[in-house]
């Protein structure tokens, strides 16, 4: 059963009417209602607020990393464990093929349903998750395989055990190591990119965002609590943080925004997967044409340009 956000209720109403008309066999009504649905989608999604885009980024039906892997990857074999402590299920790593291109895909996985959310720790990786991701990237580098990283996390897990095992060191190590990896790296925010938990797999030659994704240094809830001590100001915090794909592209903090279906990736996962796959393959084609030296120099220049501004 589909989940509808509050602002999606008009769409839910029309879609229910369509199902009723189909059950009655009223073909004419179905055609009219489909036209009404298109108009309503265009009206609603043509003027979304930043907070509504945040809601879409967190939508429970939005495709997660494992959904994309299953849709775009062939002969996928999972890579387990960090060879130090354990296998963190909040980060998944796969080796396989994407339309004939051998690839390693790394993703942050939130999980659906209580059992899987607990298993995946709600998409909040422990340090061993980031160390597993780095191990997979090193494996890709050894065999000259490009890497696709899918960002979708509220943030790195802040629990006592994670801190005891070096959460901040694991994130910092990934930032350092990924900057010097000698194969093409493509990173895409597919939902929620939260703070260092996202940055740990966000150092790449191409950093892109799905249209209805967000990328932030802190959650709007955390921001409203710290700045105003008022959880009711989440919408105000969302707007002030400039966390949408359009805002970040405008600030040159991400390279590209990937178009997804107007109604959202959660309503057409296959189309969203095709858009993501095509962006990755186009990026790899361009990046593999560069020498290793050119690749590293461009990545260095890209990283050093972050945060620059003119007054």
GIDA-V885475 format. One record per backbone hydrogen bond with DSSP energy under -0.5 kcal/mol. CO is the residue of the C=O (numbers start at 0). NH is the residue of the N-H. E is the energy in kcal/mol with one decimal. If there is no record, write none. Layout:
co & nh & e
CO & NH & E
CO & NH & E
This chain:
co & nh & e
4 & 7 & -1.4
5 & 8 & -1.4
7 & 10 & -0.6
7 & 11 & -2.1
8 & 12 & -2.5
9 & 13 & -1.9
10 & 14 & -2.7
11 & 15 & -2.2
12 & 16 & -1.9
13 & 17 & -2.2
14 & 18 & -2.0
15 & 19 & -2.1
16 & 20 & -2.5
17 & 21 & -2.4
18 & 22 & -2.1
19 & 23 & -1.6
20 & 24 & -0.9
20 & 25 & -2.6
24 & 26 & -1.4
25 & 29 & -1.8
26 & 30 & -2.1
27 & 31 & -2.1
28 & 32 & -2.7
29 & 33 & -2.3
30 & 34 & -1.6
31 & 35 & -2.1
32 & 36 & -2.4
33 & 37 & -2.1
34 & 38 & -2.0
35 & 39 & -2.4
36 & 40 & -2.7
37 & 41 & -2.3
38 & 42 & -2.2
39 & 43 & -2.9
40 & 44 & -2.7
41 & 45 & -0.8
43 & 46 & -0.9
48 & 52 & -1.9
49 & 53 & -1.9
50 & 54 & -2.1
51 & 55 & -1.9
52 & 56 & -2.2
53 & 57 & -1.4
55 & 58 & -1.3
58 & 61 & -1.8
63 & 67 & -2.0
64 & 68 & -2.5
65 & 69 & -2.1
66 & 70 & -1.5
67 & 71 & -2.4
68 & 72 & -2.1
73 & 96 & -2.6
76 & 94 & -2.7
77 & 79 & -0.5
78 & 92 & -0.5
85 & 81 & -1.0
85 & 87 & -0.7
86 & 88 & -0.7
87 & 90 & -1.2
89 & 108 & -2.3
91 & 106 & -2.7
92 & 78 & -3.1
93 & 104 & -2.8
94 & 76 & -2.8
95 & 102 & -3.0
96 & 73 & -3.4
97 & 100 & -1.7
99 & 101 & -0.7
100 & 97 & -2.2
101 & 145 & -0.6
102 & 95 & -2.5
103 & 147 & -2.9
104 & 93 & -2.8
105 & 149 & -3.3
106 & 91 & -3.0
106 & 108 & -0.5
107 & 64 & -0.6
107 & 109 & -0.5
108 & 122 & -0.6
111 & 115 & -0.6
112 & 116 & -2.6
113 & 117 & -2.2
114 & 118 & -2.0
115 & 119 & -2.6
116 & 121 & -2.8
117 & 120 & -0.9
119 & 122 & -1.5
120 & 123 & -1.7
122 & 124 & -0.8
124 & 156 & -2.5
125 & 128 & -1.2
125 & 129 & -1.3
126 & 130 & -2.1
127 & 131 & -1.9
128 & 132 & -2.2
129 & 133 & -2.2
130 & 134 & -2.0
131 & 135 & -2.2
132 & 136 & -2.1
133 & 137 & -2.5
134 & 138 & -1.9
135 & 139 & -2.2
136 & 140 & -2.5
137 & 141 & -2.1
138 & 142 & -1.5
139 & 144 & -2.9
140 & 143 & -1.2
145 & 103 & -1.9
146 & 185 & -2.6
147 & 105 & -2.8
148 & 150 & -0.6
148 & 187 & -3.0
149 & 107 & -2.0
150 & 189 & -2.3
150 & 190 & -1.1
152 & 193 & -1.2
158 & 162 & -2.1
159 & 163 & -2.5
160 & 164 & -1.8
161 & 166 & -1.0
162 & 165 & -1.3
165 & 169 & -2.5
166 & 170 & -2.1
167 & 171 & -2.5
168 & 172 & -2.9
169 & 173 & -1.8
170 & 174 & -2.2
171 & 175 & -2.2
172 & 176 & -3.1
173 & 177 & -2.9
174 & 178 & -1.0
176 & 179 & -1.5
177 & 180 & -1.0
183 & 146 & -2.6
184 & 204 & -1.7
184 & 205 & -1.5
185 & 148 & -3.0
186 & 207 & -2.7
187 & 150 & -2.7
187 & 189 & -0.8
188 & 209 & -2.7
190 & 192 & -0.5
190 & 213 & -2.4
191 & 152 & -3.5
191 & 193 & -0.8
192 & 194 & -0.7
192 & 215 & -2.9
193 & 196 & -0.8
193 & 197 & -0.9
194 & 197 & -1.5
194 & 198 & -1.9
195 & 199 & -1.9
197 & 200 & -1.5
198 & 201 & -2.1
198 & 202 & -0.5
201 & 203 & -0.8
205 & 186 & -3.2
205 & 207 & -0.6
206 & 254 & -3.1
206 & 255 & -1.0
207 & 188 & -2.6
208 & 257 & -3.0
209 & 212 & -2.0
210 & 244 & -0.5
212 & 244 & -0.8
213 & 192 & -2.3
215 & 194 & -3.2
218 & 222 & -2.7
219 & 223 & -2.6
220 & 224 & -1.8
221 & 225 & -2.2
222 & 226 & -3.0
223 & 227 & -1.4
223 & 228 & -0.6
223 & 229 & -1.7
229 & 232 & -1.8
230 & 233 & -0.8
232 & 236 & -2.4
233 & 237 & -2.6
234 & 238 & -1.9
235 & 239 & -2.1
236 & 240 & -2.3
237 & 241 & -0.7
237 & 242 & -0.7
238 & 241 & -0.6
242 & 214 & -1.9
243 & 247 & -2.3
244 & 248 & -2.3
245 & 249 & -2.2
246 & 250 & -1.5
247 & 252 & -2.6
247 & 253 & -1.0
248 & 251 & -1.4
255 & 208 & -1.7
256 & 258 & -0.6
257 & 210 & -1.9
260 & 263 & -2.5
263 & 266 & -1.6
263 & 267 & -0.7
267 & 271 & -1.9
268 & 272 & -2.4
269 & 273 & -2.1
270 & 274 & -2.0
271 & 275 & -2.3
272 & 276 & -2.8
273 & 277 & -2.6
274 & 278 & -1.9
275 & 279 & -2.3
276 & 280 & -2.8
277 & 281 & -2.4
278 & 282 & -2.2
279 & 283 & -2.6
280 & 284 & -2.2
281 & 285 & -1.8
282 & 286 & -2.7
283 & 287 & -2.8
284 & 288 & -0.5
285 & 288 & -0.5
286 & 289 & -1.4
290 & 294 & -2.7
291 & 295 & -2.2
292 & 296 & -2.5
293 & 297 & -2.6
294 & 298 & -2.1
295 & 299 & -2.4
296 & 300 & -2.5
297 & 301 & -2.4
298 & 302 & -2.5
299 & 303 & -2.5
300 & 304 & -1.2
301 & 305 & -0.5
302 & 305 & -0.9
304 & 307 & -1.8
